[in-house]
């Protein structure tokens, strides 16, 4: 049964999440080390990948899904 409870969370590049404000997006600067807020979507795909829409930083991050309960 799905309860909607949070099981786990992560930050950009698989690092622990950080609640501090991120720097303003600069396309000529280095990639942000954390997700912008808010993340506009996170989707599980049928190929075992997780897609996170980080529109604040103009990127999509893709991670391999792990099925840990």
Chimera marker file (.cmm) of the C-alpha trace (Angstrom):
<marker_set name="trace">
<marker id="1" x="0.000" y="0.000" z="0.000" r="1" g="1" b="0" radius="0.5"/>
<marker id="2" x="1.286" y="3.479" z="-0.851" r="1" g="1" b="0" radius="0.5"/>
<marker id="3" x="1.149" y="5.902" z="2.072" r="1" g="1" b="0" radius="0.5"/>
<marker id="4" x="2.875" y="8.879" z="0.449" r="1" g="1" b="0" radius="0.5"/>
<marker id="5" x="5.515" y="8.832" z="3.217" r="1" g="1" b="0" radius="0.5"/>
<marker id="6" x="9.007" y="10.035" z="2.302" r="1" g="1" b="0" radius="0.5"/>
<marker id="7" x="11.380" y="7.068" z="2.188" r="1" g="1" b="0" radius="0.5"/>
<marker id="8" x="14.581" y="8.873" z="1.217" r="1" g="1" b="0" radius="0.5"/>
<marker id="9" x="15.862" y="12.049" z="-0.357" r="1" g="1" b="0" radius="0.5"/>
<marker id="10" x="19.038" y="13.230" z="-1.974" r="1" g="1" b="0" radius="0.5"/>
<marker id="11" x="20.585" y="16.383" z="-3.311" r="1" g="1" b="0" radius="0.5"/>
<marker id="12" x="22.152" y="17.115" z="-6.671" r="1" g="1" b="0" radius="0.5"/>
<marker id="13" x="24.763" y="14.609" z="-7.867" r="1" g="1" b="0" radius="0.5"/>
<marker id="14" x="23.642" y="12.132" z="-5.188" r="1" g="1" b="0" radius="0.5"/>
<marker id="15" x="24.980" y="14.275" z="-2.344" r="1" g="1" b="0" radius="0.5"/>
<marker id="16" x="23.043" y="14.920" z="0.882" r="1" g="1" b="0" radius="0.5"/>
<marker id="17" x="20.388" y="17.617" z="0.397" r="1" g="1" b="0" radius="0.5"/>
<marker id="18" x="21.139" y="21.144" z="1.569" r="1" g="1" b="0" radius="0.5"/>
<marker id="19" x="18.412" y="23.599" z="2.575" r="1" g="1" b="0" radius="0.5"/>
<marker id="20" x="20.540" y="26.733" z="2.096" r="1" g="1" b="0" radius="0.5"/>
<marker id="21" x="19.662" y="29.067" z="-0.770" r="1" g="1" b="0" radius="0.5"/>
<marker id="22" x="21.577" y="28.241" z="-3.913" r="1" g="1" b="0" radius="0.5"/>
<marker id="23" x="23.442" y="30.847" z="-5.920" r="1" g="1" b="0" radius="0.5"/>
<marker id="24" x="21.668" y="32.455" z="-8.868" r="1" g="1" b="0" radius="0.5"/>
<marker id="25" x="22.033" y="30.377" z="-12.040" r="1" g="1" b="0" radius="0.5"/>
<marker id="26" x="24.899" y="31.509" z="-14.284" r="1" g="1" b="0" radius="0.5"/>
<marker id="27" x="25.150" y="29.624" z="-17.601" r="1" g="1" b="0" radius="0.5"/>
<marker id="28" x="28.856" y="30.479" z="-17.911" r="1" g="1" b="0" radius="0.5"/>
<marker id="29" x="29.653" y="29.439" z="-14.315" r="1" g="1" b="0" radius="0.5"/>
<marker id="30" x="30.156" y="26.000" z="-12.783" r="1" g="1" b="0" radius="0.5"/>
<marker id="31" x="27.154" y="23.712" z="-12.318" r="1" g="1" b="0" radius="0.5"/>
<marker id="32" x="25.287" y="24.223" z="-9.040" r="1" g="1" b="0" radius="0.5"/>
<marker id="33" x="26.165" y="21.627" z="-6.415" r="1" g="1" b="0" radius="0.5"/>
<marker id="34" x="22.575" y="21.432" z="-5.167" r="1" g="1" b="0" radius="0.5"/>
<marker id="35" x="19.108" y="21.469" z="-6.690" r="1" g="1" b="0" radius="0.5"/>
<marker id="36" x="17.343" y="24.773" z="-7.087" r="1" g="1" b="0" radius="0.5"/>
<marker id="37" x="14.127" y="25.215" z="-5.148" r="1" g="1" b="0" radius="0.5"/>
<marker id="38" x="11.600" y="24.123" z="-5.871" r="1" g="1" b="0" radius="0.5"/>
<marker id="39" x="12.423" y="21.064" z="-7.956" r="1" g="1" b="0" radius="0.5"/>
<marker id="40" x="9.622" y="21.066" z="-10.518" r="1" g="1" b="0" radius="0.5"/>
<marker id="41" x="9.342" y="17.288" z="-10.990" r="1" g="1" b="0" radius="0.5"/>
<marker id="42" x="10.866" y="13.912" z="-10.217" r="1" g="1" b="0" radius="0.5"/>
<marker id="43" x="9.803" y="10.951" z="-12.344" r="1" g="1" b="0" radius="0.5"/>
<marker id="44" x="10.564" y="7.233" z="-12.197" r="1" g="1" b="0" radius="0.5"/>
<marker id="45" x="10.950" y="5.651" z="-15.615" r="1" g="1" b="0" radius="0.5"/>
<marker id="46" x="10.400" y="2.100" z="-16.797" r="1" g="1" b="0" radius="0.5"/>
<marker id="47" x="14.133" y="1.749" z="-17.553" r="1" g="1" b="0" radius="0.5"/>
<marker id="48" x="15.090" y="2.085" z="-13.866" r="1" g="1" b="0" radius="0.5"/>
<marker id="49" x="16.117" y="5.725" z="-13.993" r="1" g="1" b="0" radius="0.5"/>
<marker id="50" x="14.966" y="8.718" z="-11.932" r="1" g="1" b="0" radius="0.5"/>
<marker id="51" x="14.649" y="12.034" z="-13.781" r="1" g="1" b="0" radius="0.5"/>
<marker id="52" x="14.716" y="15.238" z="-11.698" r="1" g="1" b="0" radius="0.5"/>
<marker id="53" x="13.672" y="18.523" z="-13.322" r="1" g="1" b="0" radius="0.5"/>
<marker id="54" x="15.824" y="21.270" z="-11.828" r="1" g="1" b="0" radius="0.5"/>
<marker id="55" x="14.375" y="24.191" z="-13.765" r="1" g="1" b="0" radius="0.5"/>
<marker id="56" x="15.951" y="26.736" z="-11.414" r="1" g="1" b="0" radius="0.5"/>
<marker id="57" x="19.380" y="25.583" z="-12.677" r="1" g="1" b="0" radius="0.5"/>
<marker id="58" x="18.262" y="24.848" z="-16.268" r="1" g="1" b="0" radius="0.5"/>
<marker id="59" x="19.013" y="21.113" z="-16.141" r="1" g="1" b="0" radius="0.5"/>
<marker id="60" x="17.637" y="17.613" z="-15.791" r="1" g="1" b="0" radius="0.5"/>
<marker id="61" x="19.556" y="15.192" z="-13.595" r="1" g="1" b="0" radius="0.5"/>
<marker id="62" x="19.278" y="11.467" z="-14.185" r="1" g="1" b="0" radius="0.5"/>
<marker id="63" x="20.066" y="8.841" z="-11.549" r="1" g="1" b="0" radius="0.5"/>
<marker id="64" x="19.793" y="5.073" z="-11.422" r="1" g="1" b="0" radius="0.5"/>
<marker id="65" x="16.819" y="3.982" z="-9.362" r="1" g="1" b="0" radius="0.5"/>
<marker id="66" x="17.483" y="1.707" z="-6.404" r="1" g="1" b="0" radius="0.5"/>
<marker id="67" x="14.713" y="-0.410" z="-4.924" r="1" g="1" b="0" radius="0.5"/>
<marker id="68" x="15.498" y="-0.259" z="-1.246" r="1" g="1" b="0" radius="0.5"/>
<marker id="69" x="12.535" y="-0.328" z="1.106" r="1" g="1" b="0" radius="0.5"/>
<link id1="1" id2="2" r="1" g="1" b="0" radius="0.2"/>
<link id1="2" id2="3" r="1" g="1" b="0" radius="0.2"/>
<link id1="3" id2="4" r="1" g="1" b="0" radius="0.2"/>
<link id1="4" id2="5" r="1" g="1" b="0" radius="0.2"/>
<link id1="5" id2="6" r="1" g="1" b="0" radius="0.2"/>
<link id1="6" id2="7" r="1" g="1" b="0" radius="0.2"/>
<link id1="7" id2="8" r="1" g="1" b="0" radius="0.2"/>
<link id1="8" id2="9" r="1" g="1" b="0" radius="0.2"/>
<link id1="9" id2="10" r="1" g="1" b="0" radius="0.2"/>
<link id1="10" id2="11" r="1" g="1" b="0" radius="0.2"/>
<link id1="11" id2="12" r="1" g="1" b="0" radius="0.2"/>
<link id1="12" id2="13" r="1" g="1" b="0" radius="0.2"/>
<link id1="13" id2="14" r="1" g="1" b="0" radius="0.2"/>
<link id1="14" id2="15" r="1" g="1" b="0" radius="0.2"/>
<link id1="15" id2="16" r="1" g="1" b="0" radius="0.2"/>
<link id1="16" id2="17" r="1" g="1" b="0" radius="0.2"/>
<link id1="17" id2="18" r="1" g="1" b="0" radius="0.2"/>
<link id1="18" id2="19" r="1" g="1" b="0" radius="0.2"/>
<link id1="19" id2="20" r="1" g="1" b="0" radius="0.2"/>
<link id1="20" id2="21" r="1" g="1" b="0" radius="0.2"/>
<link id1="21" id2="22" r="1" g="1" b="0" radius="0.2"/>
<link id1="22" id2="23" r="1" g="1" b="0" radius="0.2"/>
<link id1="23" id2="24" r="1" g="1" b="0" radius="0.2"/>
<link id1="24" id2="25" r="1" g="1" b="0" radius="0.2"/>
<link id1="25" id2="26" r="1" g="1" b="0" radius="0.2"/>
<link id1="26" id2="27" r="1" g="1" b="0" radius="0.2"/>
<link id1="27" id2="28" r="1" g="1" b="0" radius="0.2"/>
<link id1="28" id2="29" r="1" g="1" b="0" radius="0.2"/>
<link id1="29" id2="30" r="1" g="1" b="0" radius="0.2"/>
<link id1="30" id2="31" r="1" g="1" b="0" radius="0.2"/>
<link id1="31" id2="32" r="1" g="1" b="0" radius="0.2"/>
<link id1="32" id2="33" r="1" g="1" b="0" radius="0.2"/>
<link id1="33" id2="34" r="1" g="1" b="0" radius="0.2"/>
<link id1="34" id2="35" r="1" g="1" b="0" radius="0.2"/>
<link id1="35" id2="36" r="1" g="1" b="0" radius="0.2"/>
<link id1="36" id2="37" r="1" g="1" b="0" radius="0.2"/>
<link id1="37" id2="38" r="1" g="1" b="0" radius="0.2"/>
<link id1="38" id2="39" r="1" g="1" b="0" radius="0.2"/>
<link id1="39" id2="40" r="1" g="1" b="0" radius="0.2"/>
<link id1="40" id2="41" r="1" g="1" b="0" radius="0.2"/>
<link id1="41" id2="42" r="1" g="1" b="0" radius="0.2"/>
<link id1="42" id2="43" r="1" g="1" b="0" radius="0.2"/>
<link id1="43" id2="44" r="1" g="1" b="0" radius="0.2"/>
<link id1="44" id2="45" r="1" g="1" b="0" radius="0.2"/>
<link id1="45" id2="46" r="1" g="1" b="0" radius="0.2"/>
<link id1="46" id2="47" r="1" g="1" b="0" radius="0.2"/>
<link id1="47" id2="48" r="1" g="1" b="0" radius="0.2"/>
<link id1="48" id2="49" r="1" g="1" b="0" radius="0.2"/>
<link id1="49" id2="50" r="1" g="1" b="0" radius="0.2"/>
<link id1="50" id2="51" r="1" g="1" b="0" radius="0.2"/>
<link id1="51" id2="52" r="1" g="1" b="0" radius="0.2"/>
<link id1="52" id2="53" r="1" g="1" b="0" radius="0.2"/>
<link id1="53" id2="54" r="1" g="1" b="0" radius="0.2"/>
<link id1="54" id2="55" r="1" g="1" b="0" radius="0.2"/>
<link id1="55" id2="56" r="1" g="1" b="0" radius="0.2"/>
<link id1="56" id2="57" r="1" g="1" b="0" radius="0.2"/>
<link id1="57" id2="58" r="1" g="1" b="0" radius="0.2"/>
<link id1="58" id2="59" r="1" g="1" b="0" radius="0.2"/>
<link id1="59" id2="60" r="1" g="1" b="0" radius="0.2"/>
<link id1="60" id2="61" r="1" g="1" b="0" radius="0.2"/>
<link id1="61" id2="62" r="1" g="1" b="0" radius="0.2"/>
<link id1="62" id2="63" r="1" g="1" b="0" radius="0.2"/>
<link id1="63" id2="64" r="1" g="1" b="0" radius="0.2"/>
<link id1="64" id2="65" r="1" g="1" b="0" radius="0.2"/>
<link id1="65" id2="66" r="1" g="1" b="0" radius="0.2"/>
<link id1="66" id2="67" r="1" g="1" b="0" radius="0.2"/>
<link id1="67" id2="68" r="1" g="1" b="0" radius="0.2"/>
<link id1="68" id2="69" r="1" g="1" b="0" radius="0.2"/>
</marker_set>
